[in-house]
Amino acid sequence: MTRVDKEIAAAVGATGKALARALFTPGAVALVGASADEKKNTARPLRFMRKHGYKGRILPVNAGRTEVMGLPAYPSVEALPEAIDHAFVMVPGAHVAEALAQSAARGARVVTVFSDGFAELGEAGMAAQQALADQARQLGVRLLGPNSIGVVDVHSGAILSVNAVLEMDELRPGAVSVVSQSGSMLGALLSRGAARGMGFAKLVSVGNEADVGVGELVDLLVDDDATQVILLFLETIRDAAVLGPALRRARAAGKPVLVYKLGRSAQGEALAQSHTGALAGNDAAVDAFLRKHGAMRVEMLETLFEAAPLASRHARSVPALDRAPRVAVVTTTGGGAATVVDRLGLAGVDAVPPPDAFVAHMAARGVKIRQTPIIDLTLAATSAQYRDLVEQMLQSDWCDAVLCVAGSSAQFHPQLAIKPIVEASAIGGKPLLAFLAPEATQSLQVLQSAGVPAFRTPESCADALSCLFRAARGAQAADADDADAGVPPLAWPEGLPTHGDLSELEAGAVFAALGVPIAPAALVSPPSLGHAVPYPVVAKICSRDILHKTEIGGVQVGVRDNAELAAVAERLMANARQEAPDARIDGILVQRMEDRLLELMLGYRHDPLVGPMVMLSAGGITAELHRDVSLRPAPVSPAEARQMIDEVRSTRLVRGFRGLPRGDVDALADAIVRFSRLAAVQGPTVAEAEINPLFVRASGVVGVDCVLRLADPQH
């Protein structure tokens, strides 16, 4: 066996750190389809690596040339004289499979495919992409892409990318790594970050994610010594089962993950057949998923960069609060501060006035302040007094963060407005951040150099601070593994359907098997109406084909005796035959009428992006109008159930609001936990389910209307 053959044999099948080395810091790279024309995109990787100091070996592959930009070129990958770690493929789509096979034979652990013509083109392209992924798996090589604009390691100069932004003269090394599902946005993210003085470690465009995806890349970056903060630009989520644990690992390692995801608008709700589907749409589910796993999802693209220093410095130390975060605001521009305070309020962060004791404390130190949410020092304090005030705030217990807002002095006299902030930052402790009202590049650079998070807009400032505390609260909740304790998995009850919609009686049986209290009921078939449920009762049409009975006149409450039940049953059957003539009717469901203090809705949905979700919201037929909702990935822990209850405003009515009777919140939390175990059903997959309404009472809870839809086993 030759030396090259031995190197290839040792390379194939490497994983973990070896995979990361091949992906980010390869010793030898093949540029498949490299052009000798420096004006072409396919010439860029070679130019970029030379420009930015790559020290490894570069092997151009060009079928028509023996030399490319001064380097020997080879007609094919199999003709290369040595083993490679990484191949960057830029040939037309029809030739990618051949290049992949030859790269694997030459020892490549990773093949990045820039070429397009795959899943983005429809069914035929998807089939070609799947074949490529299958081929890579059989060959034991990892595939990045196809349709990936490449991967960049700034520290080593390994730039396997055609993105034009890399023409810049200097790439500043740093501790921020970026993973983007948009190839073109990778350059935009790099240029925007560089304009703010941000240094980068690694940048990756995932392309179509036929193999290596966002989740696996996050996992690799958690173990990367050069990476301290991870930024994600997402268009969708393709690998939630991998991404979730990776985000948790990042959180445990103290490496904050900031996420900007497109798709805030409603999507997919038209396909939902339940209130839960309409309320727990894809984006709301993604939001809950990211929050549970400790990621910081930002609202604005600007925040993705500006929040990185804030997250890096404080993500591990900021407390998980069971109330709105309180921020102390000190300023030299009242109007500028007001713009931020306004945005903070919208983001769920309270700008709070100092208490009497603190006002007196500062007065004794020679600094007179007023008891207002914005402490304005425009003309009232020296630089030393400003510093002292900020230091005292950082050491106080009446606020959770300190925000300094600088006016025009930041632009023309940074020694007055910025120097005291920088000096006070040495105190440490709680978050200290700054918003500069004018365009003050020099002051921004001074703050950034000192590690003080600085913001150019009030919107991104408020967004970042809100995300920081929201992520801390989400990270506090128990992980799904912890939620497994105490409630055993549900074996699917015998005799029930394994696909399609269940009747209310059948759905109630499933929920009862989970331990969720359901109102006693009996099924009767007219004209025989005998039952053991005590009057008064609710009479309902019972059918697998009618999920929402109220809409067809299929419900009657307050039925008092057998005679009234007979008349009601005849009317309900007639309504069902008229409004749903093709529905199969099982009979009339007779259910005990229950009292309550509050109506809620408990819902469940298997989201196509992030998997099982459980929802608590205001209940009744107007649930979708109120949009009073809390959402978590299922199954949930008792701690998460408590958080959900706190987040639904309607529950304040049974939590002591203005002396109203208290409901059994413990029983409600238990019902949420048990209902969320639909995610652990042993048998068919539950697509959607809900109890609407779920009655909260002084003692206990009870479900009085049940819906359950099973997923099509073929999907």
Secondary structure, DSSP 8 states (H G I E B T S, - for coil): --HHHHHHHHHTT--THHHHHHHHS-SEEEEET--S-TTSGGGHHHHHHHHTT--SEEEEE-TT-SEETTEE-BSSGGG-SS--SEEEE-S-GGGHHHHHHHHHHTT-SEEEE----SGGG-HHHHHHHHHHHHHHHHHT-EEE-SS--EEEETTTTEEEE--GGGGSS---EEEEEEEES-HHHHHHHHHHHHHTT--EEEEEE-TT-SSS-HHHHHHHHHT-TT-SEEEEEES--S-HHHHHHHHHHHHHTT--EEEEES--S--SGGG--SHHHHHS-HHHHHHHHHHHTT-EE-SSHHHHHHTHHHHHHHTTTS---SS--EEEEEES-HHHHHHHHHHHHHTT-EE----HHHHHHHHHTT----SSSEEE-TTT--HHHHHHHHHHHHT-SS-SEEEEEE-THHHH-HHHHTHHHHHHGGG-SS-EEEEESS--HHHHHHHHHTT--EESSHHHHHHHHHHHHHHHHHHHS--HHHHTTTS---B--TTS-SSEE--HHHHHHHHHHHT--B--EEEEBTTB------SSEEEEEE-TT-S-SGGGT-EEEEE-SHHHHHHHHHHHHHHHHHH-TT----EEEEEE----SEEEEEEEEEETTTEEEEEEEE-STTHHHH--EEEEESS--HHHHHHHHHH-GGGGGGTTGGG-----HHHHHHHHHHHGGGGG-BSS-EEEEEEEEEEE-SS-EEE--EEEEE--TT-
